[in-house]
Amino acid sequence: MLLSGNPPFNGASDLHILEAVKKGQFNMEGGVWDDISESAKDLVFNMLSLDPKNRISAVDALAHRWISESLGSNAVKAKEKVHAALDNFRKFNSGNKLKQAAMGFMI
């Protein structure tokens, strides 16, 4: 979503989206993906691998060539920004799970 502005899995309904996730079916062709580098697409592809044995780890993702290319000469500052962004995502995701649990309880 950060690269393209769209979720990686699409479908006409939540059920179709969940089926695409279960099957590992996603598309990075055409549209906004035409403007995204091949190394960025490679990282996304490796992060979304259906088989956990083939899925890239967080440590390996941070060492991926797209991250390295993006960091350039300001590697230390850029890595700090990446870690801060990851922390923000963790906080957001935790809050979202709490909200979902509360809504489920209320329903």
Biopython code that builds the backbone (N, CA, C, O; Angstrom):
import numpy as np
from Bio.PDB.StructureBuilder import StructureBuilder

atoms = [
    (1, "MET", "N", (0.821, -1.190, 0.000)),
    (1, "MET", "CA", (0.000, 0.000, 0.000)),
    (1, "MET", "C", (0.863, 1.251, 0.000)),
    (1, "MET", "O", (0.488, 2.265, -0.589)),
    (2, "LEU", "N", (2.013, 1.189, 0.654)),
    (2, "LEU", "CA", (2.883, 2.365, 0.691)),
    (2, "LEU", "C", (3.456, 2.682, -0.683)),
    (2, "LEU", "O", (3.665, 3.851, -1.007)),
    (3, "LEU", "N", (3.709, 1.681, -1.481)),
    (3, "LEU", "CA", (4.283, 1.910, -2.797)),
    (3, "LEU", "C", (3.246, 2.286, -3.842)),
    (3, "LEU", "O", (3.469, 3.191, -4.646)),
    (4, "SER", "N", (2.126, 1.600, -3.832)),
    (4, "SER", "CA", (1.155, 1.777, -4.915)),
    (4, "SER", "C", (-0.093, 2.548, -4.514)),
    (4, "SER", "O", (-0.798, 3.077, -5.373)),
    (5, "GLY", "N", (-0.371, 2.617, -3.225)),
    (5, "GLY", "CA", (-1.598, 3.256, -2.772)),
    (5, "GLY", "C", (-2.786, 2.318, -2.804)),
    (5, "GLY", "O", (-3.906, 2.719, -2.484)),
    (6, "ASN", "N", (-2.554, 1.074, -3.186)),
    (6, "ASN", "CA", (-3.613, 0.071, -3.261)),
    (6, "ASN", "C", (-3.191, -1.165, -2.477)),
    (6, "ASN", "O", (-2.002, -1.471, -2.392)),
    (7, "PRO", "N", (-4.161, -1.879, -1.904)),
    (7, "PRO", "CA", (-3.792, -3.114, -1.218)),
    (7, "PRO", "C", (-3.310, -4.140, -2.247)),
    (7, "PRO", "O", (-3.749, -4.114, -3.397)),
    (8, "PRO", "N", (-2.413, -5.041, -1.842)),
    (8, "PRO", "CA", (-1.873, -6.003, -2.807)),
    (8, "PRO", "C", (-2.888, -7.047, -3.267)),
    (8, "PRO", "O", (-2.770, -7.584, -4.368)),
    (9, "PHE", "N", (-3.864, -7.331, -2.444)),
    (9, "PHE", "CA", (-4.862, -8.335, -2.787)),
    (9, "PHE", "C", (-6.178, -7.626, -3.085)),
    (9, "PHE", "O", (-6.637, -6.786, -2.311)),
    (10, "ASN", "N", (-6.770, -7.975, -4.209)),
    (10, "ASN", "CA", (-8.019, -7.337, -4.620)),
    (10, "ASN", "C", (-9.114, -8.372, -4.788)),
    (10, "ASN", "O", (-8.850, -9.562, -4.961)),
    (11, "GLY", "N", (-10.342, -7.895, -4.732)),
    (11, "GLY", "CA", (-11.493, -8.751, -4.952)),
    (11, "GLY", "C", (-12.760, -7.934, -4.902)),
    (11, "GLY", "O", (-12.771, -6.809, -4.404)),
    (12, "ALA", "N", (-13.832, -8.510, -5.424)),
    (12, "ALA", "CA", (-15.117, -7.821, -5.476)),
    (12, "ALA", "C", (-15.773, -7.751, -4.096)),
    (12, "ALA", "O", (-16.660, -6.928, -3.870)),
    (13, "SER", "N", (-15.338, -8.613, -3.176)),
    (13, "SER", "CA", (-15.910, -8.632, -1.829)),
    (13, "SER", "C", (-14.826, -9.048, -0.847)),
    (13, "SER", "O", (-13.738, -9.463, -1.248)),
    (14, "ASP", "N", (-15.127, -8.936, 0.434)),
    (14, "ASP", "CA", (-14.176, -9.373, 1.456)),
    (14, "ASP", "C", (-13.855, -10.856, 1.292)),
    (14, "ASP", "O", (-12.716, -11.276, 1.497)),
    (15, "LEU", "N", (-14.849, -11.639, 0.926)),
    (15, "LEU", "CA", (-14.646, -13.079, 0.730)),
    (15, "LEU", "C", (-13.666, -13.336, -0.407)),
    (15, "LEU", "O", (-12.778, -14.181, -0.287)),
    (16, "HIS", "N", (-13.826, -12.606, -1.514)),
    (16, "HIS", "CA", (-12.910, -12.764, -2.647)),
    (16, "HIS", "C", (-11.484, -12.330, -2.277)),
    (16, "HIS", "O", (-10.509, -12.951, -2.700)),
    (17, "ILE", "N", (-11.380, -11.280, -1.501)),
    (17, "ILE", "CA", (-10.065, -10.814, -1.062)),
    (17, "ILE", "C", (-9.401, -11.866, -0.177)),
    (17, "ILE", "O", (-8.219, -12.164, -0.348)),
    (18, "LEU", "N", (-10.154, -12.427, 0.763)),
    (18, "LEU", "CA", (-9.610, -13.465, 1.641)),
    (18, "LEU", "C", (-9.175, -14.690, 0.852)),
    (18, "LEU", "O", (-8.159, -15.305, 1.176)),
    (19, "GLU", "N", (-9.927, -15.051, -0.176)),
    (19, "GLU", "CA", (-9.550, -16.179, -1.025)),
    (19, "GLU", "C", (-8.242, -15.882, -1.760)),
    (19, "GLU", "O", (-7.386, -16.758, -1.887)),
    (20, "ALA", "N", (-8.088, -14.647, -2.242)),
    (20, "ALA", "CA", (-6.856, -14.261, -2.933)),
    (20, "ALA", "C", (-5.673, -14.325, -1.972)),
    (20, "ALA", "O", (-4.585, -14.756, -2.355)),
    (21, "VAL", "N", (-5.880, -13.899, -0.731)),
    (21, "VAL", "CA", (-4.817, -13.955, 0.279)),
    (21, "VAL", "C", (-4.438, -15.408, 0.545)),
    (21, "VAL", "O", (-3.254, -15.743, 0.583)),
    (22, "LYS", "N", (-5.437, -16.274, 0.730)),
    (22, "LYS", "CA", (-5.176, -17.690, 1.018)),
    (22, "LYS", "C", (-4.413, -18.358, -0.122)),
    (22, "LYS", "O", (-3.582, -19.236, 0.112)),
    (23, "LYS", "N", (-4.692, -17.945, -1.347)),
    (23, "LYS", "CA", (-4.033, -18.536, -2.514)),
    (23, "LYS", "C", (-2.736, -17.819, -2.877)),
    (23, "LYS", "O", (-1.981, -18.284, -3.730)),
    (24, "GLY", "N", (-2.480, -16.684, -2.226)),
    (24, "GLY", "CA", (-1.277, -15.918, -2.537)),
    (24, "GLY", "C", (-1.345, -15.257, -3.905)),
    (24, "GLY", "O", (-0.321, -15.084, -4.566)),
    (25, "GLN", "N", (-2.555, -14.885, -4.333)),
    (25, "GLN", "CA", (-2.760, -14.279, -5.649)),
    (25, "GLN", "C", (-2.774, -12.760, -5.539)),
    (25, "GLN", "O", (-3.688, -12.173, -4.959)),
    (26, "PHE", "N", (-1.753, -12.140, -6.103)),
    (26, "PHE", "CA", (-1.701, -10.688, -6.138)),
    (26, "PHE", "C", (-1.098, -10.268, -7.467)),
    (26, "PHE", "O", (-0.458, -11.067, -8.151)),
    (27, "ASN", "N", (-1.304, -9.019, -7.823)),
    (27, "ASN", "CA", (-0.871, -8.537, -9.129)),
    (27, "ASN", "C", (-0.078, -7.243, -8.964)),
    (27, "ASN", "O", (-0.525, -6.298, -8.314)),
    (28, "MET", "N", (1.097, -7.225, -9.564)),
    (28, "MET", "CA", (1.923, -6.019, -9.552)),
    (28, "MET", "C", (2.246, -5.600, -10.983)),
    (28, "MET", "O", (3.365, -5.183, -11.280)),
    (29, "GLU", "N", (1.261, -5.715, -11.858)),
    (29, "GLU", "CA", (1.449, -5.378, -13.264)),
    (29, "GLU", "C", (0.550, -4.216, -13.646)),
    (29, "GLU", "O", (-0.594, -4.131, -13.199)),
    (30, "GLY", "N", (1.066, -3.332, -14.465)),
    (30, "GLY", "CA", (0.277, -2.243, -15.023)),
    (30, "GLY", "C", (-0.091, -1.168, -14.014)),
    (30, "GLY", "O", (0.217, -1.277, -12.827)),
    (31, "GLY", "N", (-0.746, -0.143, -14.500)),
    (31, "GLY", "CA", (-1.205, 0.947, -13.651)),
    (31, "GLY", "C", (-0.073, 1.588, -12.877)),
    (31, "GLY", "O", (0.984, 1.884, -13.435)),
    (32, "VAL", "N", (-0.294, 1.801, -11.602)),
    (32, "VAL", "CA", (0.697, 2.463, -10.763)),
    (32, "VAL", "C", (1.971, 1.641, -10.621)),
    (32, "VAL", "O", (3.033, 2.199, -10.344)),
    (33, "TRP", "N", (1.887, 0.326, -10.805)),
    (33, "TRP", "CA", (3.056, -0.535, -10.663)),
    (33, "TRP", "C", (4.079, -0.290, -11.763)),
    (33, "TRP", "O", (5.246, -0.649, -11.606)),
    (34, "ASP", "N", (3.664, 0.315, -12.879)),
    (34, "ASP", "CA", (4.614, 0.609, -13.962)),
    (34, "ASP", "C", (5.677, 1.611, -13.518)),
    (34, "ASP", "O", (6.780, 1.623, -14.065)),
    (35, "ASP", "N", (5.361, 2.443, -12.545)),
    (35, "ASP", "CA", (6.292, 3.470, -12.075)),
    (35, "ASP", "C", (7.122, 3.027, -10.876)),
    (35, "ASP", "O", (7.921, 3.805, -10.354)),
    (36, "ILE", "N", (6.942, 1.796, -10.440)),
    (36, "ILE", "CA", (7.654, 1.282, -9.270)),
    (36, "ILE", "C", (8.820, 0.421, -9.742)),
    (36, "ILE", "O", (8.667, -0.397, -10.650)),
    (37, "SER", "N", (9.980, 0.605, -9.128)),
    (37, "SER", "CA", (11.195, -0.090, -9.568)),
    (37, "SER", "C", (11.064, -1.603, -9.422)),
    (37, "SER", "O", (10.294, -2.109, -8.606)),
    (38, "GLU", "N", (11.840, -2.301, -10.239)),
    (38, "GLU", "CA", (11.849, -3.764, -10.185)),
    (38, "GLU", "C", (12.360, -4.260, -8.839)),
    (38, "GLU", "O", (11.890, -5.281, -8.337)),
    (39, "SER", "N", (13.319, -3.548, -8.249)),
    (39, "SER", "CA", (13.836, -3.993, -6.951)),
    (39, "SER", "C", (12.778, -3.823, -5.855)),
    (39, "SER", "O", (12.714, -4.639, -4.936)),
    (40, "ALA", "N", (11.954, -2.786, -5.937)),
    (40, "ALA", "CA", (10.863, -2.610, -4.972)),
    (40, "ALA", "C", (9.825, -3.709, -5.145)),
    (40, "ALA", "O", (9.328, -4.264, -4.165)),
    (41, "LYS", "N", (9.498, -4.022, -6.401)),
    (41, "LYS", "CA", (8.549, -5.109, -6.676)),
    (41, "LYS", "C", (9.089, -6.439, -6.158)),
    (41, "LYS", "O", (8.335, -7.256, -5.630)),
    (42, "ASP", "N", (10.395, -6.653, -6.312)),
    (42, "ASP", "CA", (11.005, -7.884, -5.828)),
    (42, "ASP", "C", (10.855, -8.008, -4.318)),
    (42, "ASP", "O", (10.557, -9.089, -3.811)),
    (43, "LEU", "N", (11.058, -6.913, -3.602)),
    (43, "LEU", "CA", (10.896, -6.938, -2.152)),
    (43, "LEU", "C", (9.456, -7.267, -1.773)),
    (43, "LEU", "O", (9.218, -8.114, -0.911)),
    (44, "VAL", "N", (8.500, -6.606, -2.408)),
    (44, "VAL", "CA", (7.082, -6.876, -2.121)),
    (44, "VAL", "C", (6.755, -8.335, -2.421)),
    (44, "VAL", "O", (6.103, -9.009, -1.623)),
    (45, "PHE", "N", (7.212, -8.820, -3.576)),
    (45, "PHE", "CA", (6.972, -10.208, -3.959)),
    (45, "PHE", "C", (7.499, -11.160, -2.885)),
    (45, "PHE", "O", (6.815, -12.108, -2.500)),
    (46, "ASN", "N", (8.708, -10.908, -2.409)),
    (46, "ASN", "CA", (9.309, -11.769, -1.388)),
    (46, "ASN", "C", (8.609, -11.645, -0.035)),
    (46, "ASN", "O", (8.578, -12.606, 0.734)),
    (47, "MET", "N", (8.057, -10.494, 0.256)),
    (47, "MET", "CA", (7.338, -10.303, 1.521)),
    (47, "MET", "C", (5.975, -10.983, 1.497)),
    (47, "MET", "O", (5.452, -11.366, 2.543)),
    (48, "LEU", "N", (5.398, -11.135, 0.304)),
    (48, "LEU", "CA", (4.063, -11.713, 0.184)),
    (48, "LEU", "C", (4.071, -13.185, -0.225)),
    (48, "LEU", "O", (3.030, -13.735, -0.584)),
    (49, "SER", "N", (5.228, -13.815, -0.173)),
    (49, "SER", "CA", (5.323, -15.222, -0.553)),
    (49, "SER", "C", (4.383, -16.062, 0.296)),
    (49, "SER", "O", (4.364, -15.943, 1.521)),
    (50, "LEU", "N", (3.607, -16.907, -0.362)),
    (50, "LEU", "CA", (2.627, -17.735, 0.333)),
    (50, "LEU", "C", (3.302, -18.740, 1.269)),
    (50, "LEU", "O", (2.819, -18.985, 2.375)),
    (51, "ASP", "N", (4.397, -19.306, 0.832)),
    (51, "ASP", "CA", (5.121, -20.298, 1.629)),
    (51, "ASP", "C", (6.029, -19.583, 2.633)),
    (51, "ASP", "O", (6.962, -18.887, 2.232)),
    (52, "PRO", "N", (5.769, -19.745, 3.922)),
    (52, "PRO", "CA", (6.588, -19.057, 4.939)),
    (52, "PRO", "C", (8.080, -19.376, 4.826)),
    (52, "PRO", "O", (8.917, -18.557, 5.204)),
    (53, "LYS", "N", (8.417, -20.558, 4.311)),
    (53, "LYS", "CA", (9.825, -20.930, 4.154)),
    (53, "LYS", "C", (10.507, -20.058, 3.104)),
    (53, "LYS", "O", (11.715, -19.831, 3.168)),
    (54, "ASN", "N", (9.736, -19.574, 2.144)),
    (54, "ASN", "CA", (10.273, -18.733, 1.077)),
    (54, "ASN", "C", (10.111, -17.241, 1.357)),
    (54, "ASN", "O", (10.698, -16.410, 0.664)),
    (55, "ARG", "N", (9.312, -16.903, 2.375)),
    (55, "ARG", "CA", (9.032, -15.501, 2.692)),
    (55, "ARG", "C", (10.258, -14.856, 3.319)),
    (55, "ARG", "O", (10.925, -15.463, 4.157)),
    (56, "ILE", "N", (10.550, -13.648, 2.922)),
    (56, "ILE", "CA", (11.701, -12.914, 3.422)),
    (56, "ILE", "C", (11.476, -12.505, 4.883)),
    (56, "ILE", "O", (10.375, -12.110, 5.266)),
    (57, "SER", "N", (12.522, -12.605, 5.678)),
    (57, "SER", "CA", (12.421, -12.191, 7.086)),
    (57, "SER", "C", (12.544, -10.665, 7.173)),
    (57, "SER", "O", (12.947, -10.013, 6.210)),
    (58, "ALA", "N", (12.201, -10.119, 8.308)),
    (58, "ALA", "CA", (12.323, -8.671, 8.509)),
    (58, "ALA", "C", (13.776, -8.231, 8.398)),
    (58, "ALA", "O", (14.070, -7.181, 7.828)),
    (59, "VAL", "N", (14.677, -9.030, 8.942)),
    (59, "VAL", "CA", (16.107, -8.703, 8.880)),
    (59, "VAL", "C", (16.575, -8.703, 7.426)),
    (59, "VAL", "O", (17.279, -7.791, 6.991)),
    (60, "ASP", "N", (16.178, -9.731, 6.685)),
    (60, "ASP", "CA", (16.565, -9.804, 5.274)),
    (60, "ASP", "C", (15.897, -8.703, 4.455)),
    (60, "ASP", "O", (16.491, -8.189, 3.507)),
    (61, "ALA", "N", (14.671, -8.342, 4.813)),
    (61, "ALA", "CA", (13.986, -7.254, 4.103)),
    (61, "ALA", "C", (14.747, -5.943, 4.279)),
    (61, "ALA", "O", (14.888, -5.172, 3.330)),
    (62, "LEU", "N", (15.234, -5.694, 5.481)),
    (62, "LEU", "CA", (16.005, -4.469, 5.721)),
    (62, "LEU", "C", (17.332, -4.475, 4.970)),
    (62, "LEU", "O", (17.901, -3.418, 4.699)),
    (63, "ALA", "N", (17.820, -5.662, 4.637)),
    (63, "ALA", "CA", (19.075, -5.772, 3.891)),
    (63, "ALA", "C", (18.841, -5.899, 2.381)),
    (63, "ALA", "O", (19.795, -6.007, 1.610)),
    (64, "HIS", "N", (17.574, -5.886, 1.962)),
    (64, "HIS", "CA", (17.239, -6.047, 0.542)),
    (64, "HIS", "C", (17.843, -4.907, -0.283)),
    (64, "HIS", "O", (18.038, -3.798, 0.214)),
    (65, "ARG", "N", (18.129, -5.199, -1.539)),
    (65, "ARG", "CA", (18.803, -4.203, -2.386)),
    (65, "ARG", "C", (17.966, -2.942, -2.571)),
    (65, "ARG", "O", (18.533, -1.860, -2.723)),
    (66, "TRP", "N", (16.632, -3.042, -2.563)),
    (66, "TRP", "CA", (15.820, -1.836, -2.725)),
    (66, "TRP", "C", (16.006, -0.895, -1.537)),
    (66, "TRP", "O", (16.091, 0.322, -1.707)),
    (67, "ILE", "N", (16.069, -1.464, -0.335)),
    (67, "ILE", "CA", (16.310, -0.656, 0.860)),
    (67, "ILE", "C", (17.706, -0.039, 0.764)),
    (67, "ILE", "O", (17.881, 1.154, 1.013)),
    (68, "SER", "N", (18.692, -0.854, 0.403)),
    (68, "SER", "CA", (20.066, -0.360, 0.280)),
    (68, "SER", "C", (20.154, 0.762, -0.742)),
    (68, "SER", "O", (20.794, 1.783, -0.494)),
    (69, "GLU", "N", (19.505, 0.574, -1.904)),
    (69, "GLU", "CA", (19.507, 1.603, -2.947)),
    (69, "GLU", "C", (18.833, 2.881, -2.454)),
    (69, "GLU", "O", (19.271, 3.990, -2.761)),
    (70, "SER", "N", (17.775, 2.708, -1.697)),
    (70, "SER", "CA", (17.013, 3.862, -1.203)),
    (70, "SER", "C", (17.765, 4.619, -0.124)),
    (70, "SER", "O", (17.621, 5.835, 0.004)),
    (71, "LEU", "N", (18.570, 3.899, 0.654)),
    (71, "LEU", "CA", (19.290, 4.533, 1.751)),
    (71, "LEU", "C", (20.401, 5.433, 1.252)),
    (71, "LEU", "O", (20.636, 6.505, 1.810)),
    (72, "GLY", "N", (21.081, 5.006, 0.213)),
    (72, "GLY", "CA", (22.175, 5.797, -0.334)),
    (72, "GLY", "C", (23.252, 6.072, 0.701)),
    (72, "GLY", "O", (23.623, 5.185, 1.470)),
    (73, "SER", "N", (23.751, 7.293, 0.722)),
    (73, "SER", "CA", (24.855, 7.645, 1.627)),
    (73, "SER", "C", (24.389, 7.955, 3.040)),
    (73, "SER", "O", (25.216, 7.986, 3.952)),
    (74, "ASN", "N", (23.109, 8.185, 3.257)),
    (74, "ASN", "CA", (22.586, 8.500, 4.588)),
    (74, "ASN", "C", (22.016, 7.248, 5.246)),
    (74, "ASN", "O", (20.913, 7.277, 5.792)),
    (75, "ALA", "N", (22.762, 6.158, 5.194)),
    (75, "ALA", "CA", (22.270, 4.865, 5.642)),
    (75, "ALA", "C", (21.814, 4.872, 7.102)),
    (75, "ALA", "O", (20.766, 4.309, 7.416)),
    (76, "VAL", "N", (22.565, 5.486, 7.982)),
    (76, "VAL", "CA", (22.224, 5.453, 9.410)),
    (76, "VAL", "C", (20.914, 6.176, 9.663)),
    (76, "VAL", "O", (20.031, 5.641, 10.333)),
    (77, "LYS", "N", (20.777, 7.384, 9.137)),
    (77, "LYS", "CA", (19.545, 8.154, 9.350)),
    (77, "LYS", "C", (18.352, 7.478, 8.686)),
    (77, "LYS", "O", (17.258, 7.446, 9.249)),
    (78, "ALA", "N", (18.563, 6.941, 7.493)),
    (78, "ALA", "CA", (17.472, 6.290, 6.786)),
    (78, "ALA", "C", (17.014, 5.030, 7.518)),
    (78, "ALA", "O", (15.816, 4.760, 7.600)),
    (79, "LYS", "N", (17.970, 4.257, 8.051)),
    (79, "LYS", "CA", (17.590, 3.064, 8.808)),
    (79, "LYS", "C", (16.787, 3.437, 10.042)),
    (79, "LYS", "O", (15.839, 2.738, 10.401)),
    (80, "GLU", "N", (17.157, 4.534, 10.697)),
    (80, "GLU", "CA", (16.399, 5.001, 11.863)),
    (80, "GLU", "C", (14.971, 5.339, 11.454)),
    (80, "GLU", "O", (14.028, 5.044, 12.189)),
    (81, "LYS", "N", (14.805, 5.957, 10.281)),
    (81, "LYS", "CA", (13.471, 6.296, 9.796)),
    (81, "LYS", "C", (12.669, 5.038, 9.479)),
    (81, "LYS", "O", (11.471, 4.975, 9.755)),
    (82, "VAL", "N", (13.330, 4.039, 8.900)),
    (82, "VAL", "CA", (12.651, 2.777, 8.593)),
    (82, "VAL", "C", (12.193, 2.114, 9.882)),
    (82, "VAL", "O", (11.062, 1.634, 9.970)),
    (83, "HIS", "N", (13.063, 2.084, 10.878)),
    (83, "HIS", "CA", (12.692, 1.476, 12.161)),
    (83, "HIS", "C", (11.549, 2.253, 12.831)),
    (83, "HIS", "O", (10.655, 1.647, 13.422)),
    (84, "ALA", "N", (11.574, 3.567, 12.743)),
    (84, "ALA", "CA", (10.487, 4.380, 13.307)),
    (84, "ALA", "C", (9.175, 4.088, 12.586)),
    (84, "ALA", "O", (8.125, 3.987, 13.220)),
    (85, "ALA", "N", (9.231, 3.952, 11.260)),
    (85, "ALA", "CA", (8.025, 3.637, 10.492)),
    (85, "ALA", "C", (7.486, 2.265, 10.881)),
    (85, "ALA", "O", (6.275, 2.090, 11.019)),
    (86, "LEU", "N", (8.382, 1.288, 11.058)),
    (86, "LEU", "CA", (7.944, -0.048, 11.480)),
    (86, "LEU", "C", (7.294, -0.002, 12.855)),
    (86, "LEU", "O", (6.288, -0.671, 13.089)),
    (87, "ASP", "N", (7.856, 0.778, 13.758)),
    (87, "ASP", "CA", (7.250, 0.928, 15.087)),
    (87, "ASP", "C", (5.863, 1.538, 14.982)),
    (87, "ASP", "O", (4.942, 1.115, 15.681)),
    (88, "ASN", "N", (5.708, 2.527, 14.113)),
    (88, "ASN", "CA", (4.395, 3.151, 13.917)),
    (88, "ASN", "C", (3.391, 2.143, 13.383)),
    (88, "ASN", "O", (2.236, 2.131, 13.808)),
    (89, "PHE", "N", (3.826, 1.289, 12.443)),
    (89, "PHE", "CA", (2.925, 0.271, 11.907)),
    (89, "PHE", "C", (2.527, -0.726, 12.983)),
    (89, "PHE", "O", (1.372, -1.147, 13.051)),
    (90, "ARG", "N", (3.486, -1.106, 13.826)),
    (90, "ARG", "CA", (3.163, -2.040, 14.911)),
    (90, "ARG", "C", (2.126, -1.426, 15.854)),
    (90, "ARG", "O", (1.176, -2.096, 16.258)),
    (91, "LYS", "N", (2.309, -0.169, 16.198)),
    (91, "LYS", "CA", (1.365, 0.512, 17.088)),
    (91, "LYS", "C", (-0.006, 0.611, 16.438)),
    (91, "LYS", "O", (-1.027, 0.373, 17.083)),
    (92, "PHE", "N", (-0.023, 0.965, 15.154)),
    (92, "PHE", "CA", (-1.297, 1.072, 14.433)),
    (92, "PHE", "C", (-1.993, -0.276, 14.396)),
    (92, "PHE", "O", (-3.193, -0.366, 14.654)),
    (93, "ASN", "N", (-1.247, -1.325, 14.076)),
    (93, "ASN", "CA", (-1.823, -2.656, 13.969)),
    (93, "ASN", "C", (-2.348, -3.126, 15.318)),
    (93, "ASN", "O", (-3.411, -3.746, 15.381)),
    (94, "SER", "N", (-1.628, -2.846, 16.395)),
    (94, "SER", "CA", (-2.080, -3.236, 17.730)),
    (94, "SER", "C", (-3.383, -2.534, 18.073)),
    (94, "SER", "O", (-4.306, -3.159, 18.594)),
    (95, "GLY", "N", (-3.467, -1.254, 17.787)),
    (95, "GLY", "CA", (-4.686, -0.504, 18.058)),
    (95, "GLY", "C", (-5.839, -1.004, 17.228)),
    (95, "GLY", "O", (-6.975, -1.053, 17.700)),
    (96, "ASN", "N", (-5.560, -1.376, 15.996)),
    (96, "ASN", "CA", (-6.586, -1.883, 15.105)),
    (96, "ASN", "C", (-7.128, -3.214, 15.620)),
    (96, "ASN", "O", (-8.336, -3.444, 15.568)),
    (97, "LYS", "N", (-6.259, -4.094, 16.115)),
    (97, "LYS", "CA", (-6.698, -5.384, 16.652)),
    (97, "LYS", "C", (-7.560, -5.173, 17.880)),
    (97, "LYS", "O", (-8.566, -5.858, 18.061)),
    (98, "LEU", "N", (-7.171, -4.226, 18.730)),
    (98, "LEU", "CA", (-7.955, -3.925, 19.917)),
    (98, "LEU", "C", (-9.331, -3.406, 19.520)),
    (98, "LEU", "O", (-10.344, -3.800, 20.098)),
    (99, "LYS", "N", (-9.358, -2.529, 18.538)),
    (99, "LYS", "CA", (-10.632, -1.983, 18.068)),
    (99, "LYS", "C", (-11.520, -3.098, 17.507)),
    (99, "LYS", "O", (-12.718, -3.139, 17.786)),
    (100, "GLN", "N", (-10.929, -4.007, 16.712)),
    (100, "GLN", "CA", (-11.695, -5.113, 16.149)),
    (100, "GLN", "C", (-12.242, -6.016, 17.245)),
    (100, "GLN", "O", (-13.387, -6.462, 17.176)),
    (101, "ALA", "N", (-11.426, -6.284, 18.252)),
    (101, "ALA", "CA", (-11.876, -7.129, 19.354)),
    (101, "ALA", "C", (-13.014, -6.473, 20.116)),
    (101, "ALA", "O", (-13.984, -7.137, 20.483)),
    (102, "ALA", "N", (-12.901, -5.175, 20.354)),
    (102, "ALA", "CA", (-13.964, -4.449, 21.059)),
    (102, "ALA", "C", (-15.260, -4.453, 20.253)),
    (102, "ALA", "O", (-16.344, -4.651, 20.802)),
    (103, "MET", "N", (-15.134, -4.233, 18.941)),
    (103, "MET", "CA", (-16.335, -4.237, 18.091)),
    (103, "MET", "C", (-16.962, -5.632, 18.069)),
    (103, "MET", "O", (-18.185, -5.764, 18.105)),
    (104, "GLY", "N", (-16.131, -6.665, 18.008)),
    (104, "GLY", "CA", (-16.653, -8.036, 18.034)),
    (104, "GLY", "C", (-17.372, -8.333, 19.334)),
    (104, "GLY", "O", (-18.407, -8.999, 19.334)),
    (105, "PHE", "N", (-16.838, -7.849, 20.434)),
    (105, "PHE", "CA", (-17.463, -8.055, 21.735)),
    (105, "PHE", "C", (-18.808, -7.346, 21.794)),
    (105, "PHE", "O", (-19.795, -7.900, 22.279)),
    (106, "MET", "N", (-18.837, -6.088, 21.284)),
    (106, "MET", "CA", (-20.077, -5.323, 21.321)),
    (106, "MET", "C", (-21.154, -5.954, 20.443)),
    (106, "MET", "O", (-22.335, -5.920, 20.788)),
    (107, "ILE", "N", (-20.755, -6.523, 19.325)),
    (107, "ILE", "CA", (-21.724, -7.163, 18.416)),
    (107, "ILE", "C", (-22.227, -8.434, 19.039)),
    (107, "ILE", "O", (-23.050, -9.129, 18.444)),
]
sb = StructureBuilder()
sb.init_structure("model")
sb.init_model(0)
sb.init_chain("A")
sb.init_seg("    ")
for serial, (resi, resn, name, xyz) in enumerate(atoms, 1):
    if name == "N":
        sb.init_residue(resn, " ", resi, " ")
    sb.init_atom(name, np.array(xyz, "f"), 0.0, 1.0, " ", f" {name:<3s}", serial, name[0])
structure = sb.get_structure()
